[in-house]
Amino acid sequence: MSLSYSETILPHAQLLALLDYDPATGLFRRNGKLRGLVDKDGYTMVWLMGHRYRAGRLAWFYVHGTWPSSEIDHKNRVRSDDRICNLRDVDHATNASNKEVPRSGYLYYLKTRGKWAVWIKQKYVGTYSTVEEAQQARDQYLLSHGPTMGMETDDEYGKEFRHA
């Protein structure tokens, strides 16, 4: 991943002079005041010298003195948790593999699209207009892939959908 323009123009010494970063909390401050707002995707964004930075990337640069070589992964999957112990510099495939499995284990509602999606053991089955269609697709998938497919989960939400 190449650096963004805003990353190329910010020298490490200048970042250290402008902001204070607490690695234990993941928070940035300037003159004692907190800096950063959480965006619509859940990432903390920090404005500095007229440019917007993701706090995780900024924290990495602050602590290590170099920008991340690829993507910043939040180990605990909380996008606004920018403690340095929660961040790692990984390639896209590794970052993508750290996505949370849907809470139901099978069905979840896509609020922005008004549809139901089916995921089984991190496999995308499809998106459906109604919960009934999604349940039918789930059942067909489970039947075609064996009786124990996905039954290992102890997820309480999955249990209620499994028998729906």
N, C-alpha and C positions, 0 to 999 in steps of 0.2 A: 504494500500500500504506500503510495507516495504521500508526502506531506502536503497539507493544504497550504494555501498562500499565507494565511494568518500564522501558521506554525513556522514558516520559513522566516518571518520577519521579527519573531520574538526571541531575542537572545536570552539564554539562561540567566545570566547575571541581572538582566533587567526584570525578569520574572521574580527573582529572589528579592529585588529591591522594592517591587511594587506590592507584592502579596506575601502574607504569612499563611503557611499551610500546616495544619495539625494532622500528622499521619495517624494518630490514634482515633480521631473523630472523622477525618476526611473532609473537614471544612476549611474554606479559604476565608481570610479576613484581610481587610485593608484599613489601616488606621483604627484597628479594633472593631470595625463593623463587618458583619458577615457579608460575604459576596456570593452571588449565585442564586438562581431560581430553577425550579424543576420544570422542564418542558412537558409538552403533551405526551411524549413517549416515555416519561419517567426519568430522563437523564438530567443531572444538574448541569446547568450552563452558566458559565462565568464570562461576563463582558470585561474586556481589558483593552485599552487603547483603541477603542472603536471596533474591536473584533470579538466574535463570540467563540468560546472554546468549551468543549465538553470537559467537565471537571475531572473525570477519570484520566483523560489524556494529559491534562494540565498537571495533575498530581504526579503522574509518572515522570513527566519532564522535570518537575520541581525536585523530586527525590533522586532520580537517576542521572539527570543532566543531559539526557538524550530523549528525543521523542520516541514513542513506541514504534517498532519496526512494522507492525501490522495493526491489529485491532486490540482494544482493551476489553478483557472479559471480566465481568463482575462474578467472582466465584460463587457467591451466595445468591446470584440472580436478581439482586436488588439494585436496579440501575442507578439509584441515587446514593448508594453506599460507596463512597469514594475513599474509604480508608485504604492505605497503601497495602495492607495485608490482604485485602479483598480483591486487589487488582492483579491481573497478569497480562502480559503481552503475548498474544497467540495469533495463529493464522485464522482465516475465516472459517475453515472447516471445524477447528477445535472450538471456536466461539459458538458456532451454530449448534454443536453437539451439546452445549451446556444450556439449552433451552428447556424450560419447564414443560413436563408432560401435562396435558390438560387435566384439570382437577377431577373430572368425572372418570378419567381413565378411558372413556369412550366418546361421550358426547359433550359438546360445549356450544354455547350460543355466541355467535359473532354479532355483537351488539351493533357495530357500525354498518354491517351488511344486512342485518335482520334475517340471518340464516343460521342453520345448525350444521356443525361440522363433526365428522367422525374421525377419531384417531385411535388406533389400537397398537400398543407397544411401539410408539413413536412412528407408526406408519400411517400416513394420511390416506383415508379411504374415500372421502368426498365431502361435498357441501350440499345441503338440502334445504328446501324451503320450509318444511315442517318437521317437528320433532318426530312424528310418526314415520316419515320417510327416512329420517336419520336412524331411527331405531330398527327399521326394516333392513337398511343397508348394513348396520352393525351386525344384526343377527345372521344375515346371509354370509357376511365375511367370516364371522366366528364359526359358522357351520362348515364352511368350505376350507377352513384352516385347522380343523380339529377341535375336539371338545374342551381342551384345556387352554386354548389360545387366550392369553390375557387374564386367566383366572387367578394368577399368582398374586395379583395386587390385593392389598388389604385396605385400599382406599375406600373410605366410607361412602363417598359420592358415587364411585363406580358401582358399588353394590346396589344402590337404588336404581340405577339405569340398567344394570344387567338383567333385572327381572321385570323391567317395564314392558 
